[in-house]
Amino acid sequence: MRRAILVLALCIGGFAAAPVAPALAATPGPGGATGIALDNKVELNWQPLVGASAYNVYRGLSPTTITTLVTPVGGVVTQGFTDTGAVNGTPYYYAVRAVVAGAETDPSVTVGATPTVRTCSAGNVTMIENCYLGTSAWNTGTSVALSLGGIEGFSTASSVNRGGSFGVKMQTAAATTASIQIYRSGYYGGTGGRLISTVRGLPVGPQAACASSPTTTGLYDCSNWTTAATITTSTSWESGVYLVRIVRDDNNLDYEFPVVVRNDLSHSPVLYGVPFTTYQAYNNYGGKSLYGYNSSGPVTIANSVRAVKVSYDRPYAQPRDTTIPNWYTRADYPMVYWLEKSGYDTTYASTDDLESSPTWPRNHKAFISGAHDEYYSAAMRASLTATRDAGTNLFFAGANAVYWKIRFENSGRTEVCYKTTESGPADPVSPTTFWRDPNGANQPENALIGQMYTGDEAASFFPLVVSAAEGTDRIWRYTGLDSQAPGTSTSIGTQLVGWEWDKRSANGFEPA
């Protein structure tokens, strides 16, 4: 006998409390669930699940009460949904379930997001983005070691185009859970960043031992770690430097690293290159960097304790070691803050993106190199040379740029620099040493940027002194330094200039 089933759909708070598919037993939910807080709405995105016919998004006011269905009855078939029923200032928690063979899977990871008011709607995209309310909670300071209860991790990519995704790998000394907080770096009314969303309750613990070659190349590679979470971006993520802050749930200790979200279709006036190649050169996680001063352990083929190869697949030592100045929050964040405060329409990329996409900078009026942009491959340098020759302006914000010639292995995840001028054998593949080395590339850096490195005073910083004659340069326009009496000068600040120096060199390579 057939029976008719009457279904009553009750309207509760504007959402239908309609019947949903029965749950599958212990079937993992969609991976990569990530949110972005917007003005009176939250956008959720996730990775596709094989066999899924639809996806249901649930919302709650606490991590344990995620029961309100916010997607339409029957779910959505794409891997994204925007909750337009969210209210500014209210913390929400979301989970996504896939429908497979007519039944729901387990929920995804829990995503937290608090929509926030945007105080303007006019201007370029950078100005509008900075109209969101910000927070200074991104500024974590110095993290602690694993042995002291800390946490550490890294991203599987230094940059992704918006709409792309990247993995986060992390570890602790003992099993626990952790959350990932994602901030966009900028001005935001002086706070310096805004919280995009949080991915909560991720299991974390000890990882497998990293592969190491302490007596040969010095390479230390943690690519064998398992991925704790996938971060899924969308076109709502404005290009920028995003700070991924991983936080232990049990003791609130944290660790942070940057990832760039690009916009490959952008033709904004300014493109800022974040110098990840330099960050990795100085990174001595695992005991070895490309420098002898902060490397340890056995001598490598460089006839030094330093490595000749460093991996992107490892945590950074910089968050725990304040003696390593080459780090985003110390060297590049002030420029990013100033650009966005000043309202420049700016797109961001990692400098190693020049290796794989050399024509990108030509879509912009100016390419700005970070404060210490020291390590360049042949393809990276060729990209900027062609960019300059095509009419795009280059601005190098610091000294000692394009100094060491490098190359990449392992699909760009391993940076190679033998530094033969300093010690050891030549790179067996191609010279990786000073760009200016006559036995190497014989292309002094001033052929590209006009000036070149001449020395350093690492222990001292100095005021910036601008003479009346120098004040006539257009960079000082409207500052008052452009109207000094002849023969006078002005000293600005006390610790603005340092720690390495460039000068003009009449070596026959200077551009016109």
SVG drawing of the C-alpha trace seen along z (x, -y; Angstrom):
<svg xmlns="http://www.w3.org/2000/svg" viewBox="-2 -80 88 82">
<polyline fill="none" stroke="black" stroke-width="0.4" points="0.0,0.0 1.3,-3.4 1.3,-6.1 1.2,-9.8 3.7,-11.8 2.7,-15.4 5.7,-17.8 5.2,-21.0 7.8,-23.7 7.9,-26.1 9.3,-29.6 11.6,-30.4 13.6,-33.7 13.3,-34.0 14.7,-30.5 12.8,-27.4 13.2,-24.6 12.5,-22.2 13.5,-18.5 17.0,-17.7 18.6,-14.6 19.4,-11.9 23.0,-11.8 25.4,-9.3 27.3,-7.3 30.8,-8.8 31.2,-10.3 33.7,-13.1 32.3,-16.5 33.6,-18.9 37.2,-20.1 38.5,-23.6 35.6,-25.4 36.6,-29.1 34.7,-32.3 35.1,-36.0 33.3,-38.6 31.6,-41.3 29.1,-44.1 25.9,-42.5 26.9,-39.2 29.3,-36.3 30.6,-34.4 31.5,-30.7 33.6,-28.7 34.8,-25.1 36.3,-22.4 34.2,-20.0 33.5,-16.6 33.4,-13.6 29.9,-12.3 28.2,-15.3 24.9,-16.4 24.4,-19.5 25.7,-21.2 23.8,-22.5 25.2,-25.4 24.2,-25.6 24.7,-28.5 24.7,-29.0 25.5,-31.6 28.0,-29.3 30.2,-26.4 27.9,-23.9 24.6,-25.2 25.1,-25.1 21.6,-24.0 20.0,-26.7 19.9,-25.9 20.7,-29.0 21.0,-27.6 17.7,-27.1 15.8,-23.9 17.6,-21.3 21.0,-23.0 23.4,-24.7 25.3,-22.9 28.3,-25.2 31.1,-25.4 30.1,-28.7 27.3,-30.5 26.7,-34.0 24.7,-34.3 22.9,-37.7 20.9,-37.3 23.9,-38.0 24.0,-41.1 27.0,-43.3 28.8,-42.8 27.3,-39.3 29.7,-36.4 28.4,-33.5 29.6,-29.9 29.1,-27.8 29.5,-24.2 28.9,-22.7 27.4,-19.3 27.5,-17.6 24.6,-15.5 25.8,-12.2 23.5,-9.5 20.6,-11.4 22.1,-11.6 24.1,-14.3 27.8,-13.8 29.4,-14.8 29.9,-18.6 33.0,-20.4 35.3,-22.2 33.6,-25.0 34.1,-28.4 33.7,-31.6 33.1,-35.0 31.7,-38.3 30.3,-40.6 31.4,-44.2 30.3,-47.6 32.0,-49.2 32.0,-52.9 32.4,-53.9 31.5,-52.7 33.4,-55.1 37.0,-55.1 39.3,-52.4 39.1,-48.8 42.0,-49.4 40.3,-52.4 36.9,-50.6 38.5,-47.6 40.1,-49.8 36.7,-51.2 36.0,-48.0 36.5,-48.1 39.9,-46.7 41.7,-45.1 45.2,-45.0 44.8,-41.4 46.9,-40.3 50.1,-41.6 51.2,-38.5 54.7,-39.5 57.2,-36.7 56.0,-33.0 57.4,-30.4 59.1,-27.1 57.2,-23.8 58.9,-22.6 57.3,-25.5 53.8,-24.7 54.0,-26.6 52.8,-25.8 54.3,-26.3 53.3,-25.9 53.6,-27.0 51.7,-27.5 51.9,-25.3 52.1,-28.4 53.6,-31.9 50.8,-33.3 47.5,-32.3 45.3,-34.1 42.0,-35.0 39.6,-32.1 42.5,-29.7 43.4,-27.7 46.4,-26.8 47.2,-24.3 48.2,-25.0 50.6,-22.5 51.2,-22.8 52.5,-20.9 52.7,-20.9 54.7,-18.8 51.6,-17.0 48.2,-16.3 45.7,-19.1 43.4,-21.3 44.1,-24.7 42.3,-27.4 43.4,-29.4 42.7,-33.1 43.1,-34.9 43.8,-38.6 44.3,-40.9 47.1,-43.4 46.5,-47.0 45.6,-50.4 42.1,-49.9 41.9,-53.1 45.3,-52.6 44.7,-49.1 46.8,-47.5 44.5,-44.6 41.1,-43.0 39.9,-39.6 38.5,-37.8 37.4,-34.5 38.5,-31.7 38.7,-28.0 38.2,-26.2 38.9,-23.0 41.6,-21.5 43.4,-18.4 47.2,-19.1 50.1,-17.2 53.6,-16.0 54.5,-15.7 56.9,-13.4 60.6,-14.2 61.6,-16.7 63.9,-15.4 67.4,-16.9 70.8,-16.9 73.0,-18.5 76.4,-17.4 75.6,-18.0 73.3,-20.9 72.0,-21.6 68.4,-21.4 65.7,-21.0 62.3,-20.1 59.0,-19.4 56.8,-18.8 56.0,-15.4 53.9,-17.0 50.2,-16.3 47.9,-19.2 45.8,-20.4 43.4,-22.6 42.9,-24.0 42.1,-27.7 39.7,-28.5 39.6,-32.0 37.1,-33.7 36.9,-36.8 35.6,-38.6 39.1,-38.4 40.8,-41.6 44.4,-41.2 46.7,-41.7 49.1,-40.3 47.1,-37.9 48.5,-36.9 47.7,-33.4 47.7,-33.2 47.5,-29.6 46.4,-29.5 46.4,-26.5 42.9,-26.1 44.3,-24.9 46.8,-27.6 46.2,-30.4 49.8,-30.3 50.2,-31.3 52.4,-31.6 52.0,-33.6 53.1,-33.6 52.1,-35.6 50.4,-34.5 49.7,-36.8 46.4,-36.8 46.9,-38.1 44.4,-39.4 45.9,-38.3 43.3,-40.3 44.1,-43.6 45.5,-46.6 45.9,-48.7 48.4,-51.5 50.7,-49.8 51.9,-46.3 53.8,-45.5 56.2,-42.6 56.6,-40.8 60.2,-39.4 59.6,-35.8 62.9,-34.7 64.7,-36.9 62.6,-35.7 63.5,-32.2 67.2,-32.9 67.5,-34.2 65.1,-31.6 67.2,-29.1 64.4,-26.8 66.0,-23.4 69.4,-24.8 70.4,-26.2 69.8,-29.2 71.8,-30.6 74.0,-32.4 76.8,-31.2 76.1,-33.6 72.8,-32.0 73.4,-28.4 74.7,-25.6 75.6,-21.9 77.9,-20.1 79.8,-21.8 78.0,-21.5 79.4,-21.4 79.7,-25.2 82.7,-24.6 80.7,-26.4 77.8,-25.6 75.4,-27.4 73.1,-25.7 73.1,-26.1 69.4,-25.1 66.5,-26.1 62.9,-24.9 59.7,-26.9 58.1,-23.8 59.1,-24.5 58.1,-27.0 59.8,-30.3 62.2,-31.0 61.6,-34.7 58.5,-34.8 60.6,-33.5 63.9,-35.2 64.0,-39.0 67.6,-39.0 66.4,-38.2 65.1,-41.5 64.0,-40.2 60.4,-39.4 57.1,-40.8 55.9,-42.4 59.3,-44.1 60.4,-45.1 57.4,-45.3 54.4,-45.9 55.2,-49.6 55.2,-50.2 51.9,-48.2 50.3,-50.2 51.4,-53.5 50.3,-52.6 46.8,-51.6 46.6,-54.6 47.5,-56.9 44.8,-55.3 47.0,-53.9 45.1,-51.3 47.5,-48.4 47.7,-44.8 50.1,-42.3 52.3,-39.4 55.2,-37.4 58.5,-38.3 58.9,-34.7 55.8,-35.0 58.0,-36.9 59.6,-33.5 56.4,-31.9 54.4,-35.0 57.0,-37.5 54.6,-39.8 52.3,-40.6 54.1,-43.8 53.5,-45.3 49.8,-45.5 50.6,-48.2 52.2,-51.7 54.7,-51.0 56.2,-47.9 57.4,-48.4 60.1,-46.1 60.0,-45.4 62.4,-46.9 65.0,-44.1 64.6,-42.3 68.0,-40.6 67.5,-37.3 66.6,-37.1 66.6,-34.3 67.5,-35.0 63.8,-34.9 62.8,-37.3 65.4,-39.8 64.6,-39.4 60.9,-40.1 61.7,-43.4 64.2,-44.5 61.5,-43.9 58.9,-45.6 61.1,-48.7 61.9,-48.7 58.2,-48.5 57.5,-51.7 56.5,-50.5 58.2,-52.3 60.3,-50.4 60.7,-51.6 63.1,-49.8 62.2,-50.7 65.5,-49.6 69.1,-48.8 70.9,-45.6 68.3,-44.6 68.9,-42.0 72.3,-41.1 72.4,-37.3 71.5,-35.2 69.4,-32.2 67.5,-29.4 64.6,-27.2 64.0,-23.5 61.1,-21.3 58.5,-23.4 59.6,-26.6 59.5,-25.2 63.3,-25.0 65.6,-28.1 69.2,-27.4 72.2,-29.7 75.7,-28.3 77.3,-31.8 80.4,-30.6 82.0,-34.1 81.9,-33.6 83.1,-30.0 82.7,-26.5 82.2,-25.0 80.3,-26.4 76.6,-25.5 76.7,-22.5 73.5,-23.7 74.2,-27.4 76.1,-30.1 74.3,-31.1 76.4,-33.8 76.7,-37.6 74.9,-39.0 78.0,-41.3 80.5,-38.4 82.6,-38.5 82.9,-34.7 79.1,-34.4 76.4,-36.4 78.6,-39.6 75.5,-41.7 75.9,-44.2 72.6,-45.1 72.9,-48.7 72.2,-47.8 68.6,-47.3 68.0,-49.6 70.6,-52.4 72.5,-52.0 74.1,-49.1 75.0,-47.7 78.2,-49.1 78.3,-48.1 76.5,-47.9 76.5,-49.0 74.3,-46.5 74.7,-47.8 73.7,-51.4 70.8,-53.3 70.8,-57.0 68.6,-60.0 67.5,-60.8 69.3,-64.0 67.9,-65.8 69.8,-68.8 68.2,-71.7 69.6,-70.5 68.2,-67.0 64.9,-68.5 64.3,-69.6 63.7,-66.0 60.0,-65.4 59.9,-62.7 60.0,-65.5 57.3,-67.6 54.7,-69.1 56.8,-68.0 58.5,-71.3 61.8,-69.8 61.4,-71.2 61.6,-74.8 64.7,-74.8 67.2,-77.7 70.1,-77.1 73.0,-75.3 70.9,-74.1 69.6,-70.6 67.0,-68.9 67.5,-65.9 64.5,-63.7 64.0,-61.1 66.8,-59.2 66.7,-55.6 65.3,-55.7 68.4,-54.9 70.0,-51.5 71.3,-48.9 72.7,-48.4 73.7,-51.0 73.5,-51.6 75.4,-54.2 75.9,-55.0 78.8,-53.1 80.4,-54.4 81.1,-50.9 79.7,-51.2 76.5,-49.3 74.3,-52.2 71.2,-52.8 70.7,-56.0"/>
</svg>
